[in-house]
Amino acid sequence: MRKLLRFFEIGYLIIAVVLAYETFASWNSNREKAYIYLAFSIAAIFMYFFKKRFRKKAETRNKIQKNQ
């Protein structure tokens, strides 16, 4: 389960990089589309940190439960 959660974390980073590239590629041609890509890129970065924090909390909780 932990490997699956880590896989999704990395997936959010990959999505953020691709969307950031698309933002810069379409900046001069279609500014509205670039803003949408930028917003989704920022959201993907936020989701990466959120998922990472959630996974670390779950791992800590599991360690505490195993020790009791």
VOBA-1610 file (N, C-alpha, C; in pm, whole numbers, padded with zeros to 5 digits, always signed):
BEGIN
Met+00082-00119+00000Met+00000+00000+00000Met+00087+00126+00000Arg+00195+00122+00077Arg+00283+00240+00082Arg+00346+00268-00053Lys+00381+00161-00125Lys+00442+00181-00257Lys+00341+00242-00354Leu+00216+00204-00341Leu+00113+00260-00427Leu+00093+00408-00397Leu+00092+00444-00270Leu+00077+00585-00234Leu+00197+00667-00282Arg+00315+00611-00271Arg+00434+00680-00319Arg+00432+00695-00472Phe+00378+00595-00539Phe+00364+00601-00685Phe+00274+00716-00725Phe+00163+00736-00653Phe+00073+00846-00685Phe+00136+00980-00654Glu+00219+00986-00551Glu+00291+01110-00521Glu+00380+01149-00640Ile+00455+01054-00690Ile+00543+01080-00803Ile+00461+01116-00927Gly+00344+01054-00940Gly+00256+01085-01052Gly+00212+01230-01052Tyr+00184+01283-00934Tyr+00146+01424-00925Tyr+00261+01515-00968Leu+00383+01478-00933Leu+00498+01558-00976Leu+00516+01553-01128Ile+00497+01437-01185Ile+00510+01423-01330Ile+00403+01506-01400Ile+00282+01501-01350Ile+00174+01581-01408Ile+00206+01730-01396Ala+00260+01772-01283Ala+00295+01913-01263Ala+00401+01958-01362Val+00500+01873-01387Val+00606+01909-01482Val+00551+01919-01624Val+00469+01824-01662Val+00411+01827-01797Val+00323+01950-01814Leu+00243+01981-01716Leu+00156+02098-01726Leu+00236+02229-01724Ala+00345+02232-01650Ala+00430+02351-01651Ala+00493+02370-01789Tyr+00534+02262-01852Tyr+00587+02270-01988Tyr+00481+02322-02085Glu+00360+02268-02072Glu+00251+02313-02159Glu+00218+02460-02135Thr+00233+02505-02011Thr+00209+02646-01980Thr+00306+02734-02059Phe+00433+02702-02052Phe+00533+02783-02121Phe+00524+02768-02273Ala+00483+02651-02320Ala+00472+02630-02465Ala+00356+02710-02524Ser+00248+02724-02450Ser+00131+02793-02504Ser+00115+02935-02451Trp+00216+02989-02386Trp+00205+03122-02325Trp+00180+03231-02430Asn+00253+03229-02539Asn+00239+03335-02640Asn+00120+03312-02734Ser+00083+03188-02756Ser-00022+03161-02854Ser-00163+03168-02793Asn-00180+03114-02673Asn-00313+03109-02613Asn-00299+03131-02462Arg-00309+03251-02420Arg-00282+03288-02281Arg-00385+03227-02185Glu-00513+03220-02226Glu-00616+03163-02137Glu-00589+03016-02108Lys-00548+02943-02210Lys-00515+02803-02193Lys-00392+02788-02103Ala-00298+02879-02116Ala-00177+02874-02034Ala-00210+02896-01887Tyr-00304+02986-01860Tyr-00344+03008-01720Tyr-00411+02885-01660Ile-00488+02815-01740Ile-00552+02692-01691Ile-00446+02587-01661Tyr-00350+02572-01753Tyr-00241+02478-01728Tyr-00163+02515-01602Leu-00139+02642-01584Leu-00066+02688-01467Leu-00143+02657-01339Ala-00273+02679-01340Ala-00355+02651-01221Ala-00352+02502-01188Phe-00365+02418-01290Phe-00361+02274-01264Phe-00222+02227-01221Ser-00120+02291-01271Ser+00016+02257-01229Ser+00036+02290-01081Ile-00011+02406-01040Ile-00002+02443-00898Ile-00084+02348-00812Ala-00201+02310-00860Ala-00285+02215-00786Ala-00216+02080-00773Ala-00148+02035-00878Ala-00078+01906-00872Ala+00038+01911-00772Ile+00108+02024-00766Ile+00216+02037-00668Ile+00159+02037-00527Phe+00047+02107-00508Phe-00019+02106-00377Phe-00060+01964-00339Met-00117+01889-00433Met-00160+01752-00405Met-00041+01663-00371Tyr+00073+01686-00434Tyr+00193+01609-00401Tyr+00229+01626-00254Phe+00236+01752-00209Phe+00273+01775-00070Phe+00165+01727+00026Phe+00040+01740-00011Phe-00070+01692+00073Phe-00063+01540+00087Lys-00048+01470-00023Lys-00041+01323-00019Lys+00082+01276+00059Lys+00194+01345+00042Lys+00316+01307+00113Lys+00296+01322+00264Arg+00237+01433+00304Arg+00211+01456+00447Arg+00115+01352+00502Phe+00010+01320+00427Phe-00087+01221+00469Phe-00023+01083+00484Arg+00064+01047+00388Arg+00132+00916+00394Arg+00223+00907+00515Lys+00298+01015+00542Lys+00389+01014+00657Lys+00311+01001+00788Lys+00197+01071+00799Lys+00114+01058+00919Lys+00063+00915+00935Ala+00021+00854+00826Ala-00029+00718+00831Ala+00082+00621+00872Glu+00202+00640+00821Glu+00314+00554+00858Glu+00347+00569+01007Thr+00346+00692+01056Thr+00372+00715+01198Thr+00265+00650+01284Arg+00140+00664+01242Arg+00028+00603+01316Arg+00042+00451+01319Asn+00082+00392+01206Asn+00098+00247+01200Asn+00213+00199+01288Lys+00323+00276+01295Lys+00434+00239+01381Lys+00393+00243+01527Ile+00316+00344+01566Ile+00272+00356+01705Ile+00179+00240+01740Gln+00089+00203+01650Gln-00004+00093+01676Gln+00069-00041+01685Lys+00175-00059+01608Lys+00250-00185+01613Lys+00326-00197+01743Asn+00373-00086+01797Asn+00451-00089+01921Asn+00365-00108+02045Gln+00237-00086+02036Gln+00150-00101+02155Gln+00109-00241+02178
//
